[in-house]
Amino acid sequence: MFSTLLGGTVSRVPGAIAAIFLDHEGETIDYAADGVTRHDARIFGAYLGIFLARAARAVDSSPARMKIAWKHLTAIAIPLRDGYYLVLLLRKPYVEALALRELEKASHELAKEL
């Protein structure tokens, strides 16, 4: 349903390997990937969604954005309303400013559908 929007986001960001749309429980609503299996994207999204939800409850607020970086992989998540999240997975090298801009554009489009 949202795969065209998510796929466009992945294709416009060099280094992006997946865009994942998560619900408030960390379940993948939809995703688009280039180099990541459906199973891996769903598992990654589920664990990240659980982490984001628990972190938000712990501080009684959703983050404006969250970035988790490993040696060769980065996840950037931004909250949407009602506990939904949009996540972009990136492999190095990537341009963070471009990734954030495209993530924000996609989040505005997704927000219209919620």
KAQUI-V481929 format. One record per backbone hydrogen bond with DSSP energy under -1.0 kcal/mol. NH is the residue of the N-H (numbers start at 1). CO is the residue of the C=O. If there is no record, write none. Layout:
{{NH & CO} {NH & CO}}
//
This chain:
{{6 & 2} {7 & 3} {8 & 4} {9 & 5} {10 & 6} {11 & 7} {12 & 8} {16 & 13} {17 & 89} {18 & 89} {19 & 32} {20 & 87} {21 & 30} {22 & 85} {23 & 27} {26 & 23} {29 & 21} {30 & 21} {32 & 19} {34 & 17} {41 & 37} {42 & 38} {43 & 39} {44 & 40} {45 & 41} {46 & 42} {47 & 43} {48 & 44} {49 & 45} {50 & 46} {51 & 47} {52 & 48} {53 & 49} {54 & 50} {55 & 51} {56 & 52} {57 & 53} {58 & 54} {59 & 55} {61 & 56} {66 & 77} {68 & 75} {70 & 73} {74 & 90} {75 & 68} {76 & 88} {77 & 66} {78 & 86} {80 & 84} {84 & 81} {85 & 22} {86 & 78} {87 & 20} {88 & 76} {89 & 18} {90 & 74} {91 & 15} {99 & 95} {100 & 96} {101 & 97} {102 & 98} {103 & 99} {104 & 100} {105 & 101} {106 & 102} {107 & 103} {108 & 104} {109 & 105} {110 & 106} {111 & 107} {112 & 108} {113 & 110}}
//
